[in-house]
Each structure stands twice: as structure tokens, then as C-alpha cells.
Amino acid sequence: MANAITGKMSQKGQVVIPTSIRKILGLKKENGVSFELRNDEIIIKKLPTALNWANLVKQLPVEDIDIDENGHYDSKKSPDFHDWMVNG
């Protein structure tokens, strides 16, 4: 591992994430992290915040669909609707 940084575990089992790594990941106080065990390695990942999720949702495409009383829609006004319904 070329960029390995070492640290120590406290008597309480706590490990400090080095400042350089916190800066790169944008970790701040109260941010959540996940731990994944792979063989003899621990993978630590920053968890997305509510703001991260809100920004992702803003990027989702939106298409308004007018469906008549018979369940039909105008494919010219809603060109992507059929593909979305069939392919998800």
C-alpha cells in the first residue's frame, strides 16, 4: 500500500482517522462512517449525509405525464414514458 499511514488503537478500541485522510474525504465532526472487513483489512467509507441524498434526488429526471380517463397518454408530450415503464 503506497499511501499507508499508521496509527494506534487506544485501550477503548478507538482509532483516530488522520487529518490528511479526513480532509481528502471531507469528514467532519458527526459524519457517519461504515466499516467493512475484507480478509485482514478494514475498509472505512464516508456515509452520505441527508444533504448528499437531497442533491442526488434533485438530479433525477422528471417527466410530467397526463393520463386520460382511459389510461392513455400522449407519447409526443411524454416521449420517455414508455421506455421507463417497460425498462425501468
N, C-alpha and C positions, 0 to 999 in steps of 0.2 A: 504494500500500500504506500504510494509515493507521498501522499499528503497526511500521513498519520500523525496525530497529536496525542500524546499520552496524558493521563490523569490518574487520580487515585480515588478509591471509594472510601467514604467515611465509615465510622463504626455503625452508623444508622443505615448504611447501604446507599447513601446519596452520592451522586457524581455530578460535578459541575460541567456544563457544556461550555467549552472555551469561547471567549469573547469573539474570536475571529469567525468561528462557525455560527454563533448567534447572529452576527452582523450579516453574513452571507445569506442565511435563511430568513433574516428579518424577524427573528424570535424576540419577543418582548415579554415582560412580566405577565403572567397569567395565560400565555399562549399554551395550547394543548399540544402534546406530542404523543406519538404512538411508538411502541417498541415491538419489534418483530425479531424472533430468534431464528437464525439460519445456521444450522450446524453449530459452530462455536463462535458465531458472530452475532452481534446485536445491531439491528438496523433501527435508527431513530429518525422519524419523519415528523415534520411540522403538520399539525392538523389544520384544515381550513377553518377560518372563522365565519361567523354569520355574515360579515361583510363580503368575504370571498364568495360565499354561496349566492348572496344577493347580486353581486356583479356578474356571476355566471348566468343567473336566470335572466338578467337584462339582455344578454347576448343571444338568447333563444329567439329564433324567428317566429313571427306571429302572422297569421293569415286569418282575417275575419271571413267567416263562411255564412252566407244566407241560405238557409234550408227552408223550402216551402212546406206547406201542409202535407204534401205527398212524399216528403223526404228527398226531394231533388234539389240540386244546386246548379248554379251557372258555372260551368267549367272554364269559361273565359274570364270570369271575375276571380275565380279561385283555381288557378292553374296547377298548384302543387297539392291540392287536397286529395285527389285520387291516389297519387303516388304515396302520400303519407298514410292514407287509410290502408293501402294494400301492403306497403313495405315497412311501415312504421317509422 
